Amino acid sequence: MKEPRTKGLIQTYNADRGYGFVVPYGGQDPVYFKCTAFADGLKVVSEGQQVSFHIVLDGWRHVAEDIQS
């Protein structure tokens, strides 16, 4: 089930491996994401970039989806 959109900052992103972590505002733990989670039009993110996203439960962990700048 999708939560409401959340805002946060890109903590790390490894373009070669296609994954990273985003930290939601409010001091929550970093959330994992894959490059396939980028919304249409978003190709590259950088550390410290502000984004919005949905947090969803993917099996055993929470992940970010539909990442937009």
C-alpha positions as CSV (number, residue, x, y, z in Angstrom):
1,M,0.0,0.0,0.0
2,K,1.4,3.4,-1.0
3,E,1.8,6.0,1.7
4,P,1.3,9.7,0.9
5,R,4.1,11.4,-1.0
6,T,7.1,12.1,1.2
7,K,9.9,14.7,0.7
8,G,13.5,14.1,1.4
9,L,17.1,14.3,0.3
10,I,19.2,11.9,-1.8
11,Q,21.8,10.5,0.6
12,T,23.8,8.4,-1.8
13,Y,23.4,7.2,-5.4
14,N,25.6,4.8,-7.3
15,A,24.7,5.2,-11.0
16,D,27.0,2.3,-12.0
17,R,25.0,-0.1,-9.8
18,G,21.7,1.7,-10.2
19,Y,20.7,2.1,-6.5
20,G,20.9,4.5,-3.7
21,F,19.3,5.8,-0.4
22,V,17.0,8.7,0.2
23,V,16.5,10.3,3.7
24,P,12.9,11.4,4.4
25,Y,12.6,14.8,6.2
26,G,11.9,14.4,9.9
27,G,14.9,12.3,10.8
28,Q,13.7,8.9,9.6
29,D,16.1,6.1,8.6
30,P,17.4,6.1,4.9
31,V,15.2,4.3,2.4
32,Y,16.6,2.2,-0.4
33,F,15.7,2.8,-4.0
34,K,16.6,1.5,-7.5
35,C,17.0,3.6,-10.6
36,T,13.8,2.0,-11.9
37,A,12.0,4.0,-9.2
38,F,12.6,7.3,-11.0
39,A,9.5,8.9,-12.4
40,D,9.3,9.6,-16.1
41,G,11.7,12.3,-17.1
42,L,14.1,11.9,-14.1
43,K,17.3,10.4,-15.3
44,V,20.0,11.5,-12.8
45,V,20.0,12.4,-9.1
46,S,22.8,13.8,-7.0
47,E,23.6,13.7,-3.3
48,G,21.8,16.4,-1.4
49,Q,19.1,16.8,-4.1
50,Q,15.6,17.3,-2.8
51,V,13.0,14.8,-4.2
52,S,9.5,13.6,-3.4
53,F,8.5,9.9,-3.4
54,H,6.3,7.2,-2.1
55,I,7.4,4.7,0.5
56,V,6.2,1.2,-0.1
57,L,6.8,-2.2,1.6
58,D,8.6,-4.5,-0.8
59,G,8.7,-7.9,0.7
60,W,10.8,-7.4,3.9
61,R,11.8,-3.7,3.6
62,H,10.5,-0.3,2.8
63,V,11.7,1.2,-0.5
64,A,11.2,4.5,-2.3
65,E,9.1,4.5,-5.6
66,D,8.0,7.1,-8.1
67,I,10.9,9.5,-7.3
68,Q,10.4,13.0,-8.6
69,S,12.5,16.1,-8.4
